[in-house]
Amino acid sequence: LWIDPNPAAPTPAPTGRHYLVIEPRRAFGTGSHESTRLVLEVLEHLDVCGRRVLDVGCGSGILALAACALGATSAVGFDIDSESVFVARQTVLGQPGTYPVALFAGGVDALGAAARFDVILANLLPAEFTPFLAALTSLLEPQATLVLSGLLADQRHFVESDLRQAGLAVERSFEQAEWMALLCHPA
């Protein structure tokens, strides 16, 4: 991936990189924070081609866009902050290409019981995602992947306990500075 923060003076992507425009705005997720970079790194190592992706707490929409740029069939992003969803919509429309990203303001319960995803991305603090971890797990297809970021390395033990209770197992962890991302699967 190649994240360009300035569409007025674009920087061409190096060969083999997918170009995305993510202007710094009020919504979280420009690609500069370690927790966002961790999810982008994990996405680059996952095979998301042909998969359906859910971006929980979508902020700017960067993760949903990145998944689609890497070949996801579609991405749904939601956030409880309606201004973030407004920014995410502007971000999706501001891309040089068209991506199958659907966005809404609301919570996980708005997806409905029949919704299923192959990859779920959640770049949130543990206190924000833990209350609906069971709901996220119920949205996963059997061979699906959950990527959690936004946690500090010293929170890993507590988060892994919550993940086990939700029926998830950690396959791999990624770290940058004091931040961590966990790649999980249904146990």
Disulfide bonds with the S-S distance in Angstrom:
none
